[in-house]
Amino acid sequence: MRTQRQRTGGQIRGGCLAAILFGFAANSSGVENVFQLSETCARCGYEEIPLRRTGENHLFVSGRLDGRRRSFLVDTGWSFTTVSTNAARLLKKIPAGSAADGVTLGNITLGDKSFTNQPALVQHIVFNGQPASFDVVLGLDFLRRNFAVLDCARQRLYLRREAPTVEAQKDFENGLRRGGFVELELRLKEPPAITAIAQLNGQTLEMLVDSGAAWSCVDARQRERLGLKALPSLVRISGAGRTGSRNVAVANVNSFRLGEVEMKRTTLAMLDLADWGFAAPEKTLSEVRGILGGEILAAGGAVIDCHALKLWVKRDATARRN
């Protein structure tokens, strides 16, 4: 997983984890939707933006920031939209001394769609001492502000200029149900984060819904409660900033359910999530004890409605491992 969750003054300012995976490959091909979500979204007034998935299950879009070409990471696990310090230096207008409190991005162009006056933080985004490969993170704040729907399997981002009407929202949701999707209610946290309740080996587990996390994981403190057996692996997890890189165990899960959907043959990474602000009693999001990452979201055909706070999963979804 190569995402970031940074904390400054008690606020969580990014996604959650970064991982360099060795030995275990996450199958991110997803499942084939039996209906055209793009047609449903177009009918309901959404604008479509194609995304690109990397081998680490990150979703990117190439665009422009104030006219300059930039790479944008789309990340539901990153609380606040963030622009790198290098990219911020070239903004057309940035008030002196404002970087610590954030800036307003004058114009973001994604495909042929433009978004003006979008607030963002300015940070030096690094992983293990190396600059990130992207310039801007479109975080949960941007996604909710622009009524985003994220199709994790087909790599599409749908945005609206204004909130959908009651009729449009009903049409959208009925289309998903006819297409074989079932819904889960999401919980909105503070600082901004969205979580879902999963059933793991018959026990409840609150998980961060993180499209930028390549590898789903569970906090090591939950091993006994969830009946998991830690297995050695060559998987390495590296955190943003100074959290460092480490080997982690993995666990094969007998039963993993998202609402009515059973995700088969699921494997999760197992590590101490306290370093990223989760699970431990003293942490901001202590109740969040797992991360639902890009590989399960893609395999489940997941559609994330960031505005209505619903996670839609394909009824016949299967999570696979090679």
Backbone torsions as a table, in degrees:
resi	resn	phi	psi	omega
1	MET	NA	130.8	179.0
2	ARG	-124.5	71.5	173.8
3	THR	-126.6	-178.4	-172.4
4	GLN	-139.3	138.3	169.2
5	ARG	-130.4	105.6	-178.7
6	GLN	-106.7	146.6	-178.2
7	ARG	-121.8	126.5	176.3
8	THR	-136.3	119.9	179.9
9	GLY	61.0	34.0	177.1
10	GLY	84.1	-3.8	179.7
11	GLN	-100.7	135.5	177.6
12	ILE	-85.5	124.5	-169.6
13	ARG	-118.7	22.2	178.7
14	GLY	-159.1	-162.3	175.4
15	GLY	-79.3	-143.1	-172.1
16	CYS	-122.1	-49.7	-169.3
17	LEU	-140.5	166.2	169.1
18	ALA	-133.0	136.0	-177.7
19	ALA	-137.0	139.4	168.0
20	ILE	-107.9	114.9	-171.6
21	LEU	-95.5	127.3	175.5
22	PHE	-125.9	129.1	173.2
23	GLY	91.3	-27.9	177.5
24	PHE	-122.8	121.8	179.8
25	ALA	-106.2	125.6	177.3
26	ALA	-81.8	126.5	177.8
27	ASN	-81.1	110.0	-174.9
28	SER	-108.8	18.7	-178.4
29	SER	-68.8	-22.8	176.8
30	GLY	75.2	-168.0	178.5
31	VAL	-117.2	158.3	-176.2
32	GLU	-85.6	121.0	176.7
33	ASN	-67.9	137.9	-177.8
34	VAL	-87.3	-2.1	174.7
35	PHE	-138.1	165.3	-177.4
36	GLN	-89.5	101.5	177.3
37	LEU	-61.1	-33.6	-179.4
38	SER	-60.3	-38.6	179.4
39	GLU	-68.1	-40.9	178.2
40	THR	-62.8	-45.0	-179.0
41	CYS	-65.8	-40.8	178.8
42	ALA	-62.2	-42.1	179.4
43	ARG	-63.6	-30.0	-177.0
44	CYS	-95.2	9.2	171.8
45	GLY	91.0	15.6	178.5
46	TYR	-89.4	151.0	173.5
47	GLU	-102.2	134.6	-172.9
48	GLU	-97.1	134.6	177.2
49	ILE	-128.1	115.2	178.0
50	PRO	-67.9	142.9	178.1
51	LEU	-115.7	167.6	176.7
52	ARG	-123.4	129.0	178.7
53	ARG	-98.5	133.5	176.8
54	THR	-91.6	173.9	177.4
55	GLY	-64.6	-16.3	177.4
56	GLU	-97.9	15.5	177.4
57	ASN	67.9	23.2	174.0
58	HIS	-87.0	144.1	179.1
59	LEU	-106.4	118.4	-177.3
60	PHE	-119.4	156.9	168.9
61	VAL	-138.4	135.1	174.9
62	SER	-85.5	134.9	-178.8
63	GLY	-155.9	-158.5	179.8
64	ARG	-133.5	142.4	173.7
65	LEU	-119.7	114.2	-174.3
66	ASP	50.5	41.6	174.5
67	GLY	87.8	-9.3	-179.6
68	ARG	-99.3	140.4	179.2
69	ARG	-63.7	131.9	179.8
70	ARG	-142.1	156.2	174.1
71	SER	-102.8	126.5	-176.7
72	PHE	-111.7	126.6	171.7
73	LEU	-90.3	129.1	177.0
74	VAL	-98.8	116.8	-166.8
75	ASP	-144.2	107.4	178.1
76	THR	-70.5	-16.2	179.9
77	GLY	-91.9	3.0	-178.9
78	TRP	-104.7	115.1	-168.7
79	SER	-61.0	-50.9	-173.1
80	PHE	-122.5	135.5	175.8
81	THR	-53.6	134.7	-172.5
82	THR	-135.8	136.5	175.4
83	VAL	-115.3	139.3	-179.3
84	SER	-66.9	153.8	-179.2
85	THR	-60.7	-38.0	179.9
86	ASN	-63.0	-44.4	179.1
87	ALA	-68.2	-34.3	-178.2
88	ALA	-66.2	-31.8	-179.0
89	ARG	-62.6	-23.2	-176.2
90	LEU	-101.0	7.9	176.8
91	LEU	-65.5	148.4	-177.6
92	LYS	-65.1	-33.8	-177.2
93	LYS	-144.8	115.3	176.4
94	ILE	-139.5	112.4	-177.1
95	PRO	-59.4	140.6	180.0
96	ALA	-60.3	133.6	176.6
97	GLY	76.4	8.5	-175.0
98	SER	-90.5	-12.4	-171.6
99	ALA	-59.0	-36.2	-177.2
100	ALA	-65.2	-32.8	-177.9
101	ASP	-97.2	-9.2	-179.6
102	GLY	112.4	166.5	-179.3
103	VAL	-133.7	170.3	172.7
104	THR	-108.5	121.2	179.7
105	LEU	-82.1	114.6	-171.8
106	GLY	-61.3	-46.7	-177.2
107	ASN	-148.8	120.4	173.1
108	ILE	-110.6	126.0	177.3
109	THR	-115.1	120.9	178.3
110	LEU	-120.1	110.3	-172.1
111	GLY	64.4	-124.2	176.7
112	ASP	-106.0	17.3	-179.4
113	LYS	-106.4	136.8	-179.5
114	SER	-117.0	142.6	179.6
115	PHE	-132.3	124.7	-173.8
116	THR	-109.5	153.4	172.3
117	ASN	53.9	54.9	179.3
118	GLN	-99.1	123.0	179.9
119	PRO	-69.5	149.3	-179.4
120	ALA	-156.6	157.4	169.4
121	LEU	-91.0	158.7	173.4
122	VAL	-116.1	121.7	-178.9
123	GLN	-143.6	152.5	171.4
124	HIS	-83.2	102.5	-173.7
125	ILE	-89.8	113.2	-178.0
126	VAL	-132.6	155.0	172.6
127	PHE	-129.1	114.2	-178.2
128	ASN	52.4	42.9	176.1
129	GLY	83.9	-2.4	-178.2
130	GLN	-108.4	138.7	177.4
131	PRO	-59.8	144.6	178.1
132	ALA	-65.7	155.9	-178.2
133	SER	-82.8	-1.1	-179.9
134	PHE	-121.1	162.7	-175.7
135	ASP	-101.0	-33.0	-174.3
136	VAL	-138.6	140.6	171.1
137	VAL	-108.2	123.2	172.1
138	LEU	-87.1	99.9	-173.6
139	GLY	-86.7	-175.1	-176.0
140	LEU	-62.0	-32.1	179.1
141	ASP	-62.3	-44.5	177.1
142	PHE	-63.5	-43.6	-176.8
143	LEU	-64.4	-40.2	178.8
144	ARG	-74.3	-37.5	179.8
145	ARG	-63.4	-30.3	-178.0
146	ASN	-108.3	20.8	169.4
147	PHE	54.9	46.5	-170.1
148	ALA	-73.0	144.7	166.1
149	VAL	-121.8	124.3	-177.2
150	LEU	-111.6	118.4	176.3
151	ASP	-93.3	101.6	-173.0
152	CYS	-72.1	-30.5	-177.4
153	ALA	-79.9	-44.3	-176.5
154	ARG	-95.4	3.7	172.0
155	GLN	58.1	58.7	178.7
156	ARG	-134.1	141.8	174.1
157	LEU	-116.1	128.5	179.7
158	TYR	-115.8	128.9	-177.4
159	LEU	-127.9	156.1	177.7
160	ARG	-128.3	156.8	176.7
161	ARG	-83.8	-22.7	179.0
162	GLU	-148.0	164.2	-177.4
163	ALA	-60.9	141.8	177.6
164	PRO	-65.1	147.4	174.7
165	THR	-68.7	166.7	177.3
166	VAL	-58.8	-40.3	-179.2
167	GLU	-67.0	-42.4	180.0
168	ALA	-65.4	-40.1	179.0
169	GLN	-65.1	-40.8	178.4
170	LYS	-64.6	-42.4	178.1
171	ASP	-61.4	-44.6	179.6
172	PHE	-60.5	-48.6	-177.0
173	GLU	-69.1	-38.0	177.1
174	ASN	-64.6	-35.8	176.4
175	GLY	-62.3	-42.0	177.5
176	LEU	-64.3	-41.9	179.4
177	ARG	-63.3	-42.7	177.6
178	ARG	-63.8	-29.4	178.7
179	GLY	-79.8	2.2	176.3
180	GLY	93.4	19.5	179.5
181	PHE	-98.4	149.4	172.5
182	VAL	-120.7	153.8	-171.8
183	GLU	-110.2	149.8	170.4
184	LEU	-125.6	138.8	174.8
185	GLU	-74.9	137.5	176.1
186	LEU	-99.6	153.0	176.0
187	ARG	-106.6	133.7	177.9
188	LEU	-97.1	123.8	-177.1
189	LYS	-103.2	172.0	174.0
190	GLU	-132.4	125.2	-2.4
191	PRO	-56.8	161.9	-171.1
192	PRO	-51.7	121.3	176.1
193	ALA	-161.5	148.5	176.5
194	ILE	-118.4	137.4	-177.9
195	THR	-130.0	158.2	176.5
196	ALA	-130.2	152.2	176.7
197	ILE	-95.6	118.0	176.8
198	ALA	-105.8	162.2	173.0
199	GLN	-112.9	114.8	-177.8
200	LEU	-117.8	115.1	-175.4
201	ASN	51.3	38.8	176.4
202	GLY	83.6	-1.1	-179.1
203	GLN	-111.5	146.6	179.1
204	THR	-75.9	145.6	179.6
205	LEU	-146.3	118.9	176.3
206	GLU	-83.9	125.6	-173.2
207	MET	-125.4	137.4	171.7
208	LEU	-66.3	131.0	175.7
209	VAL	-88.7	105.2	-167.4
210	ASP	-129.3	95.1	-179.2
211	SER	-66.2	-16.1	-179.9
212	GLY	-92.6	-2.9	178.6
213	ALA	-91.3	121.4	-176.1
214	ALA	-71.9	-26.8	-170.1
215	TRP	-132.1	120.6	177.1
216	SER	-68.7	147.3	-175.1
217	CYS	-150.2	167.9	178.6
218	VAL	-133.9	146.6	179.5
219	ASP	-68.6	137.8	-175.7
220	ALA	-61.9	-24.2	179.5
221	ARG	-65.9	-18.1	-177.0
222	GLN	-90.5	1.9	-172.9
223	ARG	-56.7	-51.1	-176.7
224	GLU	-68.4	-44.5	-178.9
225	ARG	-60.1	-37.1	-176.7
226	LEU	-92.7	-1.7	178.7
227	GLY	66.0	41.1	-177.9
228	LEU	-100.6	146.1	175.3
229	LYS	-110.0	120.3	-179.0
230	ALA	-76.4	127.2	179.2
231	LEU	-114.8	139.9	178.3
232	PRO	-66.0	152.3	179.4
233	SER	-153.2	172.8	174.6
234	LEU	-99.5	9.9	178.3
235	VAL	-67.2	134.7	175.7
236	ARG	-122.1	132.2	177.9
237	ILE	-108.2	128.0	177.1
238	SER	-123.8	128.7	-176.8
239	GLY	-90.6	162.2	176.0
240	ALA	-69.9	150.1	178.0
241	GLY	69.8	-121.9	-171.6
242	ARG	-106.8	12.7	-177.2
243	THR	-70.3	-17.0	172.7
244	GLY	81.3	-178.6	-177.5
245	SER	-120.6	141.5	-177.1
246	ARG	-153.2	156.3	171.7
247	ASN	-77.0	149.8	177.5
248	VAL	-131.9	158.4	174.5
249	ALA	-85.6	166.7	172.8
250	VAL	-127.3	161.4	179.6
251	ALA	-139.9	132.5	172.9
252	ASN	-83.9	130.3	-174.6
253	VAL	-103.8	126.8	-179.8
254	ASN	-70.4	-38.9	-177.3
255	SER	-142.9	125.4	178.5
256	PHE	-137.4	116.0	-175.4
257	ARG	-121.8	138.1	169.4
258	LEU	-115.0	100.8	-174.1
259	GLY	62.1	-123.6	-179.6
260	GLU	-85.1	-4.3	-171.2
261	VAL	-99.0	124.4	175.3
262	GLU	-91.3	121.0	177.4
263	MET	-93.8	114.0	-172.0
264	LYS	-86.7	155.0	174.1
265	ARG	48.9	55.3	-176.1
266	THR	-96.3	136.3	174.5
267	THR	-122.7	133.7	179.9
268	LEU	-120.7	145.7	168.7
269	ALA	-73.6	152.0	-179.8
270	MET	-128.9	121.4	-178.2
271	LEU	-158.0	173.0	178.3
272	ASP	-81.6	110.9	-177.1
273	LEU	-84.5	-0.9	-179.7
274	ALA	-62.0	-31.9	-179.6
275	ASP	-62.2	-20.6	-179.2
276	TRP	-110.4	15.7	173.3
277	GLY	89.5	17.9	-177.9
278	PHE	-121.7	166.7	160.3
279	ALA	72.6	-49.5	-177.5
280	ALA	-70.9	146.5	-174.7
281	PRO	-55.1	-33.2	-175.8
282	GLU	-86.0	-2.0	-175.7
283	LYS	-86.7	157.9	-175.8
284	THR	-58.5	-45.6	-179.7
285	LEU	-110.9	61.2	-175.3
286	SER	-65.2	-24.9	-178.5
287	GLU	-78.1	-14.4	179.8
288	VAL	-87.1	116.1	-171.3
289	ARG	-123.2	15.8	176.1
290	GLY	-163.2	167.9	179.6
291	ILE	-129.8	125.2	176.7
292	LEU	-93.4	102.2	-169.9
293	GLY	-95.4	-175.9	-172.0
294	GLY	-62.4	-31.4	-175.2
295	GLU	-72.4	-38.7	177.0
296	ILE	-74.6	-38.5	177.6
297	LEU	-60.2	-41.9	178.9
298	ALA	-69.4	-45.0	-178.9
299	ALA	-63.9	-30.9	179.1
300	GLY	-86.0	3.6	-178.5
301	GLY	62.7	29.4	-168.9
302	ALA	-63.1	139.6	171.6
303	VAL	-121.4	120.5	-176.9
304	ILE	-104.6	116.6	175.8
305	ASP	-95.6	98.2	-174.2
306	CYS	-70.7	-24.9	179.4
307	HIS	-80.2	-52.7	-177.9
308	ALA	-79.8	-6.2	179.8
309	LEU	56.9	58.9	176.0
310	LYS	-136.3	140.8	173.7
311	LEU	-109.2	122.7	179.9
312	TRP	-105.8	129.2	-177.5
313	VAL	-126.0	141.5	-179.7
314	LYS	-67.9	133.4	-174.9
315	ARG	-61.4	-33.7	-178.5
316	ASP	-99.9	28.0	-176.3
317	ALA	-65.8	146.0	175.2
318	THR	-137.9	123.4	174.1
319	ALA	-88.1	127.8	-174.2
320	ARG	-119.3	152.8	170.6
321	ARG	-130.6	137.2	176.4
322	ASN	-75.6	NA	NA
